[in-house]
């Protein structure tokens, strides 16, 4: 998903500095850099989300069902 966003934003807003006209090679290189950057950022964000969810589930799994229900009600408020 990050790669798609990177490709899309690089296509709309090429960040090539300089006074000369951007060539296909410069645009392709900038698109690659931005695509990889966005993909890495989305991967980190996904890992943080999955890790947090896993931690919450592992902590709450060993408890009683009533405790889990109270925990969920508390979060929903």
Residue pairs with C-beta under 8 A, 6 or more apart in sequence:
1 42
2 35
2 38
2 39
2 40
2 41
2 42
2 43
3 35
3 36
3 38
3 39
5 38
5 42
6 31
6 34
6 35
6 36
6 37
6 38
6 39
7 31
7 34
7 35
9 34
9 38
10 27
10 30
10 31
10 34
10 35
11 31
14 22
14 27
14 30
14 31
15 30
15 34
16 22
16 26
16 27
16 30
60 67
60 68
60 71
63 71
